[in-house]
Amino acid sequence: MFGLDTSMTILLLVVLVAACAFEFINGFHDTANAVATVIYTKSLKPKVAVIWSGLWNVVGVYVGGTAVAMGIIALLPLDILTDSSIYHNLALIFALILTAILWNLGTWYMGIPCSSSHTLLGSIFGVGIAFMLLPGSHNVALNWQKVEDVGLSLLISPVFGFGLAMFLMLLLKKLVKNKAALKAPPSDTTPPPLWIRSILVLTCTSVSFSHGSNDGQKGVGLVMIILIAIAPAFFAIDNSQNPQKIKAGIENIQSVITKIDYTKMNVEDQVSYKILVENLDTFKTKLAGMNSFNNLPNKTYFELRKNFLTLSKLSETISKNNPGLLSKADLEIIKNGFKDFKKNTEKVPGWVIIMIALSLGIGTMIGWKRIVVTIGERIGKTPLTYAQGASAEIVTAATILASSSLGLPVSTTHVLSSGVAGSMVASNGLKNLRKKTVKNILIAWFITLPVTIVVSGALFLLFRLIL
């Protein structure tokens, strides 16, 4: 398989199964949030709800594109995914997957709503930080802007979910004349009024779809990290491209770059400009005489990937910081040229998307009960009402869709849990919250990143030592 020997093929299959296991756990851990309100309010029967949610998660993964997946890969330092040592790459993979699976299973077992997204991101940050501690890696850095975004989302999304759901619940209490919607579901199987039931099913669908299109893509990114690390000849770059066409593209960009008066740039951008020019020349020389990207040494694939990404990053920095040094037409040539370069590192096979979509969808249909009980009964002292469930789900769906369109990291779990808490407070004040449950949820939220960073970093250094 992929030109690997038997032992490496088996190892690749094992880690791919582990990646599917992570996404499977993500399904019954995170997506339980999507079905919690429709199940607890008896809007849908449990089996119907989890199957419905699972299907929409599959759709979300399949049609959601690969931007989030590529963003996950981009979190890692460039050098860590262009390491030609297969054993170093295995250390990276094992550290990521073990940390993410263990933390997700632990929080699920305790019935604590915890973000699988932040678990994976924390694992990636931990590996990146640990890599920076290795000899010769002092100039390698994580994407600190992304680290900052994740940290802010941890703080802002629960507050936003809490406040907006509380406001919406207060609004419903004043505007809704049918007070049945403000009551808790009966102990029997009687469904809620049709209008509130329709809203709950619609928001469940929206949350499930958006979860698939966002969180599911994180699983796609994890699989691509595995494939790039173990089988670079097939996945580090898009082998179907023509090297001579890329070489012609470089020459086209060079004709524009030479028009720039780099002396008008700041010192930092002048350095970037000189590196860009040098790298363009080096890359063009490397492609000279190359008629195909097939049958090259693994080291060459890693070098080509690094060339593509380095050039894209440098050009983006220079174009963004110095727009006045070139005409709009020339800037567009640079932008489109390097966008094409970047595409050569972003090809995702269809089977990867299908594999992750099915893992997430099947996971949604199993193991949901622990989280549903926590959301429905253990956050507030009173049972979740129809209106409370609708408020929390509307806030969650709107927040995820809005954040996805803005490219911001946000947690389904954090927003829904805090939304339920906000709706509880709107109904009966702070006294209506179960302090122990809320405390456990908050602790899990705030320690997820530190714990996963430390554990994944330690495992990475340990595996680098023994592999």
N, C-alpha and C positions, 0 to 999 in steps of 0.2 A: 504493500500500500504506500503510495506517494514516494516510491523509491527507497523506503526504509527497510532495514533488515528485520528479521522476525521479532527479536526482542524489543526493538523500538516501535514496531507496529503494535505489539501487544500493549506497550506502555502508552502509546498514543490513544488506543481504544479505552484504556483504563481512565485516563485523565478526561477524555471526552464524556465518558459515562459519569464521571465525578462532576463535570460542568453541568450536565443534564440534571444530576441530583441536586445541585445548587438551585437551578431554575425550578425544579420540581418542588423543592422546599419553599422557594419564593412564592410559588403558586398557593400553597395552603397556609403560608405565613402572612404574606402581604395581601393577597387577593381575598382572604377571608374578610378583610375590611369592606370590600365591595359588596359582599353578600350579607354582611352582619345585619343591616337594618331590614332588608326585605325578608330575611328568615325570621328575625325576632318579632317583626310586626305581622308575620304571617301573610305578607303580600305574595310570597311564592313559597311553595313547599321546598324544603332543603335540597332534595335531589334535583328538582327543576332549577332552583336558584344557582347551584354550583355548576351544573351543566351549562346553563345559559351564560353565566359569568366566564366559565372556561372557554366557551366558544368565542366570546367577544375578546377575550385575551389573545386567543390565537389570531383572530382577525387583526387586532391591534399590532401584534408583532409583525405579521406578514405585510401589512400595508404601511407601517410606520416609518419606513425608510431605514437608513443606517447611520444617520448623523450622530445619534446618541452613542451607538456602538463605536464609531470612530473617536468620539470624545473620550470614551473610556480608555481606549488604547493610547490616546494622546496624553493621558494623565501621567503615564510612565516616562521617566527620563529616556531620551532618544537612544542613548548608548545601551540601555538595559535590554532593549528589544533588537539590537543589532550586534549582540554578542555571539560570536561564531561557535562558542562552546555549548554543545547540546546539553551538557550536565549543568552548566550554570543556568540555562534556560529552564531545565527541569526543577531546579531549586526555586526559581521564581513561581512556576506553575503550582507546585505542591504547597508552597507557603500561602498563596492566594486562596486556593480552593479549600484547603483544610481549615484555615481561619474562618472563612465565610460560612462554611457548612456547620462547623462546631458552634459558632455564635448564634446562627439562625435556629439550629435545633434546640439549643439551650433555652433561648428566650421563648420559643414556641412551646416547649415542654412546660414552662412555668406559666403559659398563657399570657405573656406580656407582649402587647403590640409593639414591635420593634422593626425599624426600617431595614429591609434587605439591601436596599440601595446604599445606605450609609455603611452597612457592613462590608459590602464589596469595595466601596470607595476607601474606607478605612484600611482595608487589607492592601489595596494598591498603594495608598500613601505610605504605609509601613514598609513595604518592599522598596519603594522609591527612596525613602529616608535611609534605610539600611544600606542600599546600594551606594549612597553618597559617603558612607563611612568606610567603604573599601578603598584600599590603596590605589591611587591613580584616578579616583573618581571625584576628586574635590571640586571640579568645575561643572559637574553634572547637577542639575537642579530639577525638582518637581515643578509642575505647573502650579505655582503658588497662587495664581489668580483663581484657579479652580478650587484649591484648598480653601481660600477665603470665601468663595461662593457657597461651598458646602457648609462651612461653619456658620455663615449668615443664615442659610436656609434652616439650619437646625434651630436657630434662635427665633427667626421671624415666622416660619410657617406655622408652628403651634400657636403662637400669639395671634396670627392672622386668622387661623381656623377657629380659635376660641372666640375671638371678638366678633367675627362676621356671623358665625352660627348663633351667638347670643343675640346679636342685633336682629337677625332674620327671625329667630324664635319669638322675640318680643313683638316684632311686626306682625307675625302670624296670629299671636294672641289677641292683638287689637283688631285685625282685619277679618279674620276667619269667623264667620257666624256659626258655622257648623261645629259646635264644641266637641263632637265625637272625635274629630281629628286631633284634639288636644289630650285625649285620654290614652291610657296604656292599652295594649291589646288584651282581649279577654283570655281566660285560661284555656278556652276551647280552641278549635281550629277556624273560627269565624274570621274571614279576611276583612281588611279595612274597607272604608268607602271607596268606590271605584276611582274617584278623582285622586285621592291621596295614594291609592295603590298604584295608579298609573305613573304618578310622579316618582314614587319609590323605585318602580321597575325601570323607568327611564334613567334615573340617576345611577342606579346600579349598573345599567348597561354602559353609561358614559364613563363611570369610574373604571369598569373592567376594560373597556376599549383603550382608554388613556393609559391605564396601568400597563397593558400589553405593549402599546406603542412607545412607552418610555422605559419602564423597568425591564420589559422583555428584551429590549435592545441592549441593555447592560449584559444580559446573558450572551447575546450575539458577540458583543465586544470581548467577553471572557473567552469564548471559543476561538475567536480570531487571534487572541494573544497566544493561545495554546498552539494553534496551527502555524502561526508565523515563527514561533520559537522552535518547534520540532520539525516542521516540514517547510523551510523557507523557500525551497525551489519551486513550490506550488502556490505559496500564499504571501510571501514577503512583498512581492510586486505582481502586477498584472502581466503575466507572461504573453498574453495575446497581442500586446502592443508591438509596433515595429520600431526597433531602436533607431533606425535612420530617420524616421518621422520625428522622433523625439529630438534627435540631433539637429534637425532642421528648425524645430521649435526653439531650441537653445540659441541658434544663430539669429533667429528673428528677435528674440528677447535681447540678445547682446547688441543688436543694432539700435535698440531703444535705450538700453542702459548707458551706452557710451555718450548719449546726449546730456546726461546728468552732470551738472557742475557740482561735484561732491564737496568742493571747498565751502559751499554755502550750507552744508549740513552741520549739525552739532558733532562734537568729537566722537560720541558713541556711534552715531549713524555713519560717520566716515569709516570707522573700523568695520562696521557691518557691510558697507558698500564694497570695500576692498576684498573682504572675505567672499562676498557674493560674486564679484568679477572673477576671482581666482577659482572659486568652485565651479562656475560655469565653464571656464576653460578646461578644468580638470575633467569634468563630467563629459564634455564634448569629446575630449581625447579618448576617454574610456569607451565611448560608444563608437568611435571610428572603426570601421571594419566589422562591427558586430551586426549580424543580420537577423539574429533571433535571441530571445531571452531564455531559450531552452538549453538544457544540458550544461549549465554553468556550475562552478563550485559553490557550495553553500555560502562561503565567505563573500563571494561576489554578489549574491542576492542581498545579503545584509548591507553590503556597501552601497549597492544601488538604491535600496530603500532609504538608507541614511542620506544619500545624495538628494533624492526626491524631496524628503521632508525638510532637510536643512535649507535647500534652495527656496522652498515655498515659504518657510518661516522668515528667512532673511528678506525676501522680496516683499512680503506682507508688512514687515516692520518699516522698511525704507519707504514704501509707497504710502503707508498710513501717516508717517511722521513728516514727509516732505512732498505733499501733493502739489505744491506750487512750482516744483522744479521741472515738471513735465506737463505736456498738454493732456487734456482729457483722453484724447485718442491714444496717445502713447501709454498713459496709465492703464487704459483698458487692455492694451496689448499685453502688458506685463501681468495684469491681474488674470486675464484669461489663460495666458501661457502657463503660469504657475498653478492655476487651478487645474489645468489638464495634468500637470506633473503630479499634483496631490492625488488625483483620481487613480493614478497608477499604484497607489498604496491602499486604496479603499475598496477594492473589489471583495464582495462577500458572496460566496457560493449560495445558491438557492437552498441546498440541502441543509446548510447551517441554520438558516432562518426557520425552515420547517421543523427541524429537530428541536430548536429552542421553543418554538410556538407550541408544539405538542407537549413538551415537558412542562411548560408553564400551565397550559390548559388542563392537563391531566392532574397536575399538582393542585390546581384550584378545586378539583372535584373530590379531593381526599384531605382529611386532617383539618378541616376548617373549624370544627366545633369549639376548640379551646378558645380561639380568638373571638368567635362570635359571642360566646358566653361572657367574656370579659367586656366586650363593647356593649352588649345589651343589658347586663345585670350588675357588673362590678364597678363601673365608673361612677354611676349615681346610686343613691340609696333607694330611689324609686325606679320602677321599670321604665324602659325607653318607650316613649309615646310615638304615635304616628308622625306628628309634627316635628318632634325632635329628630327622629330618624331622617325625615325628609330634609330638614334644615342642614344636618351634618353632611348628608350625601350631596346636596346641591352645592354647598361650599367646597367640598372635596373635588367634585367633578370640575367645577369652574376653576379652582386653583390649579389643578393639574394641567388642564388644557391651556390655561393662560401661561403657566410657567414653561410648558413644553414649547409653545410658540415663541417664547422669549429666550429659550435655551438655558433656563435656570434650573438647577437641581432642587427638587422638592420631594418630600416623602408622603406617599399616600397614607401610610400608617400615622404619621405625626398629625397630618391635617384632619383626618377623620376622628381620631381619638380626642384631639383637642376640641374638634367641632361638637362631638357628643358631650364633652364636659361643659362647653359653652352653652349648649342648649339646656343642659340640666340646671345650670346656674340661672339662666333666664326664667326657668319655671319656678324654682323654689329657693334661689339664693345659694351662696357658697356652702351652706350647711347640707345641701343635697348631694355633695360629692363625697365619695368614700376616700378618705385621706390615705389609707394604706395602699389602695390600688393606684391612685394618682401618684403617690410617692414612688411606687415601684416602676411605674411607666416613665416618670421623669428621670429617675436614676438610670434606667435602661437607655433612654434617649441620649443622655449626656455622657454616659461612659462608653457607648458603642464605638465612637471614633477612637478615643484613647486606647481602649482595650484591644481593638482589632489592629491598630497601628503597632502597638508593642508586640502583640502575639505574632502577626505576620512578619514583622521585621526580624524578630528573634528566630522564627522558623527559617526565614530566608538565609540568614547568616549561618544557622546550624546546617542546613542542607547544602549550602555552598562549601562548608567545611568537610562534609562527609561524602558528597557526590563527586 
